[in-house]
Amino acid sequence: MRIRSVTCFVNAGDPTTQAEVVRTAGQLAGEARTVLEAAGFPVQTTRLATQPVSHLPGDLLRLAAELWTQCTAAGFEYLSLGPVLADGPNADLSPLDLLPDLIRSTAAVFAGVLVAQKGRGVHLAAIRHTAQIIRQVAHTTEQGFGNLRLAMLANVGPHAPFFPAAYHDGGPPAVAIATESADLAVAACSAADSLDEVRARLASAVEAAAGQIAALVGPLAERQAYRFAGIDSSLAPFPEEARSIGTAVERLGVDCFGAPGTLFAASLLTDCLRQANYPRCGFNGLMLPVLEDAMLAARSQEGLFTVNDLLLYSAVCGTGLDTVPLPGDVSEEELAGILLDVAALALRLDKPLTARLMPIPGAKAGDVTQFDFEYFANGRVLDIKGHGSQGLFERQDFSIRA
């Protein structure tokens, strides 16, 4: 198992303290990386996340540039400015217009839009606007790659250490750990003779690893007066077969990912995480990012699952729709409808979900993506239906219930 990220959460925007806040966070992240790697947990990245964009003061683009300069000096690989908060009928949506420039003008800064929260409802106007932004970013960044750093969030709370979902709650600083543990699921599904043994093996492996991580990072956080927010032990993959959720599902007994039985397998693997005892934050589910998982990318090329299939699997497991390649001519109306369905599912099931959709300019359904990125496996551009739900969005801008 590896650590996807050591993520520090801080308040930014105060020019008298910001540089020191970032420097201290970088020191903590570096110390955490050192002790984790010494204990046998390789760390892929360290990351910094701030309070939501809606709460950041001053010129957003200037602040992002200043913060990124400070982050690189402190050793961070990525920065999240948190989401625009569109979680109520009177939410200020004007910061949304800045997000395309933010994505285009930076290479490692993430942002998002929080469009729904349990008990507050779903902001249809923000969803429609987010769909416009996704198309704009797709057609103004190479191969639409900028959408890797942009997401819609629904029912996602603070201190989720996976990007682009990460944001701070505005309180004292915090640190959280995101794991990359699909290999634990592959090992458990390969070695076990029964489903009960899979559950026992995987829950035990996750619990043991999380216990070690908490024992290592918790004291470091306390010494720096940071809150230890917890561990997101989501079964996140890497684009290698041995570190693939698709591989785990197939080792469990499903002929190929996307075949009947995949929903059951996803539910079973997620249940293993629920049985494990450890300090939690974030999603703690099954991650199914099409372009970050070698087996999912391969099965997408065989046409074995659709966007709706991925959304169905999210109902029993993971984080929503992630790195989903779509045709370049997908309409704003259809994008908005997909985002709305993700938000509705998050509210109905009271779980955090995100959508990171990647229209590929010039690509058609069935084409294979051509990304040259170490964390991607190229997959098939998924089919779309060619229809949206414009009539729903014309009826109102905000809905208390999904």
N, C-alpha and C positions, 0 to 999 in steps of 0.2 A: 504494500500500500504506500502511496505517496501523498504528500500534502499539496493540494492545488494552490492554496494561498494562505499566507498569514496576513489577515486584513485588519488594519487599525482604523478606528473611527474617531474623528475629531471634529471640532467646530473650527471653521475657517472664516476669513474675512476681516479679522481685526489686524490692521497693519502693525500694531505694536507688539503683538504676540505670535502672529502666524508662523513666522520663520522658525521660532523656537519650538512651537507646537509640532511642526512637521519634523524638525530635527529629532526631537524626543521620540516621536512615533517611529521614525526610521531606526533609532537606536534599539527600541524595544523589538521591532520586527527583525532586525539583524540578530539580536540575542536569541530570539525565538528560533530563527532559522538555524543558528549554530547548535543549539541544544537538541532540536528535533533531528537534524541530520546526524549528529553524533549518536543518537539513539536508533538510527536506522530508518528514519522517515525523510527521504529526499524532498526538498521544498522546491516547487516549480517557480513560484513568484511570491513577492511581498507587495501589498497593495494598500492604498490609502483611500478612505471614503469620508466625505463630508456630510454636513446636514443638507437637506434637500435644496435643489436649485431655487425653489420658491422662497427660501429663507436666507439665501446668500446676498450680501449687500453689494451695492455698486455695480460697476460694469462687469458683466459675467465673463465676457471673452478676455478682458484684461486680467481678471482674477484667475481665470483658468490658466493663462500663460504664466502668471506669477507662481501659482501653486505648482504647476508642472516643473518649473525650474527648480523650485525648492524640493520637490519630490525626487527628482533625478539626483540632486545633491545628497539627499538622505538615503538613497539606495532603493527607492520604490520603482517597480516596473510598470505599474498601472495606477490610475487615479479615477475615482468615481465621484462626480459632483452631486450624486443623488438625483431623485426624480423631481420633475415639476409636479406639484400636488394639485390634482384635479379631483379632490375627494369630497366635494360638496357643491351645492348649486351656485354658490357665490364665489367659487374659486377663480383666482386670477389666471387666465390662460395665456396672457401676453408673453411669459417666458418661453412658451413653446416655439415662438417664431425665431428664437435665438439658437435652437438646437442644431439645425442644419449647419450653420456657420461654425458652431462649436465642434461638431464632428469633422467638418472639412478642414478646419484650421489646426487640428491637433492629430496626433497619431496614436495616443495611448490614453485618452480621456474618454470616459464613459458617462452616459446620462440616460434618463428614462422619463416616463410619464406614469404616475400613479393614478389610475382612472377609476378605481373602485375600492371600497373598504366595507367590511361587514358592518351593518348597522347604519351606514352612511349612504349607500347606494352606488350607482354607476353613472359616470359622466359621459353621456353619448356625444356631446359636442367635442370633448377632449379626445374621444376615440376617433371620431371622424378627422380631427385635426392631426392626430398621430398617424393615421393612414396617409394623409397628404405628405407628412414629413418623411415617412418611410420611402414613398415614391421619389420624393425630391432627393433624398440622400442616395438612393439607388442609382439615380441618373446623373449624379454630380460627383461620384467617387468611383474609382476604378473597379470595374466588375461589381459595383454595388457593395463593396467590401465595408464601407462605412457603417452599414447597418449591423455589423458585428458589435458595435459599441453603443447601440441604441435599443431600448426595449420598452414595451408596455408592461406595467406592473399592475396586478390586481390582488388586493388583500395581502400584500407583502408588507410585513412589519420591518422595523429597523434592525440592523446588525445581522442581516443575512450576508455571509462572507463571500458568496459567489457574485461575480459581476455579470450583467449590469444591474443586479437587484440591490446592491449594497448602498446603504445610507445610514447616517447617524441620527440619533433621536434628539440631539441638542443638549444632552446632559454631559456628565463627566466623560472623559475619553474611555474607549473600550477597545478590546481586541477579540477577534474570533478566528476560528480555524475552519477552512474548507478542505475536505479530504478528496482524494481521487482514488476511489476504492472499488472500482468495477472488478479489479483483479481478485478481490476477496470473494465476490459473487461467482466468478469463473471457477475459482478453486473449490468453493463449497459445492457448486453444482456438478463439478467433474468428479469429486471424490465420494459423494454421498450415494448410498444405495436406495434411499427413500426420501420422500418429500419432508417428512419429519426430521430426518437427519440433515437435510439441507438447511432447514430452519435453525436447528440447533448449532450447526457448524458456522453459519454465517452470522447469526446473532452473537455467538461467542467471540468470533474473530473481530467483529466491529466493536463490541464492548471492551475487549482487551486492548485494542489499539487506541480507542478513545480514552480509556482510563490512563494509559501511558501519556498520551498527548496532554490531557488535562493536568496531570501531575507535573509535567514539564513546564507548561506555559502559564498555568495559574499563578505560581509564585513569582514569575517574572512580571506579570501584569500587576500583582499586588505591590511589588517593590517600586513600580513606576506610578502608583496611584491610578492604575487603569482598572476598569471593570473587565473581568473575564466573561465575555458574553456567551461563550460556549463553543460547541463544535457542530458543524453541519456535515454529518457523515453520509450525505447523499452518495449513491453509487454512481459517481461521475466517471465517464470513460476517457480513454486516450485513443487516438487513431492507430491502434495496434490490435490484432485479433485477440491476444491474450489479456487485453485490458479493455474489453468491449462488453457492454451490456447485451448486445445482440448475441455474442458468443455465449454469455451466461444463460440467456433464455434458451438457446439451442442445446447447450449441454444439459439443461434441465429436462429436455425431452420434446420441445417444440421442433418440428421438422426444420423450419426456417422462420426467422423473425418476420412477423406480419401474418403468419398462418394462423388459423383458428387455434386457440389455446394461448396466444401471446398475451391477451388480457389477463388470463388466470396467472400466467407466469409473472407478469409485472406486479400483480397484486400480492402474490406470495413473497416475492423478493422484498417488496416494500414492507410487508408485515414482519419480516425478519428484523428490519431496522427498528420497528416499533417495540419489538420484544427486548432489544438491547437497552441497557441502563447506562446513560451517560449524560453530561450537561449539554443541552441542545440549544441550537439557534438555527434560524433559516428554514430550509425545506425538509431535509432528512427524508428524501424520497429517491425514486429512480429517475435518473436523468437520461433523456433520449434525444440528444442533439444530433441531428441527422449527419452533419458534416464533421462532427468531432468523434464519431464512433465508426471504426473501420467496418464492422459488420453491418451496421445500419446503412452506411453509405453503399456498401455492396448490394444489400437487399433492395435498396431504393432503385438501383440500376436494373433490377429484375422486376420492378413494378409491384412489389409485394405489399406495399402499404401506401396510404393516402394521407393527406392533411387531416381528414376527419378521423382516420384510424389513430393518428398520433394524439388527437384531442381526446378520443375515447380512452386511450391508455392513461392519459393525464388524470382522468377521473378516479383512478385507483392507485396512482403512484406519484408521478414526478412533478416537474416544474412548469409544465405547459408545452408550448411549441418553441423549440430552440434550434437555431441555425437551420431553418427550413428554407431550402432553395425554391424559388418560385419564378414563373416566367416574367420576363422584363415588362411585358405589356399588361400585367395584372392591374386591374382598375382600382382606384381609391375606394370605390363602393365595395368591391369584394374584399379588399384588405380590411376595411372597417367592419364588415360582417364577421370576418374571422376573428378579429380582435374582440368584438362584442361577445362572441361565443365563449372565448377564453375567460373574459371578465364574468360572464354569467355563471360559468362553471365554478369559478373561484368563490363567488358569493354563495351560490347554492350549497356547495360542499364545505364552505368555510375553511378553505385552504389557500395557501399562497400559490399563485401561478403567474408566469410571465409569458410574453410572446416576443421572440426575436426572429422576425421574418426577413428574408433576404431575396428580394426580386433581383434577377440577374439581367442587366440590360442586354438586349439582343438575343437572349436565350428563349427557347420554346420548351414546352413540356416534353420530357423525354431526352432533352440534351443532357450531357454530362458536364458538370462544372469544371472549370480549369484553374482553380486557385492554387497558388504556390505559397503555402503557409504551413509551417511545421505542425500546427495543431489541428489541421484539417485533413480529412480524407474526402476526395471528390466523389460526389454522388449525383443522382439523377434529379433534374428539375422536376418537381412534382406537378401533377395535373391540377388545374383549377376548373371550376364549374362555369365560369363566365357570367355569373350573376351575383349581385349583392343584395343589400337590404335597405336601399335608399329610403324607402317609405317609412321605415322605423325611425330613422334619424330625422326625418322631416316632421315627425309628430311631437318630439320634445327633445330638450337638450340634457335633461337630467332625470333619472329614475331612482326612486327610493328603493325599489325592489327589482331584482332581476326576474 
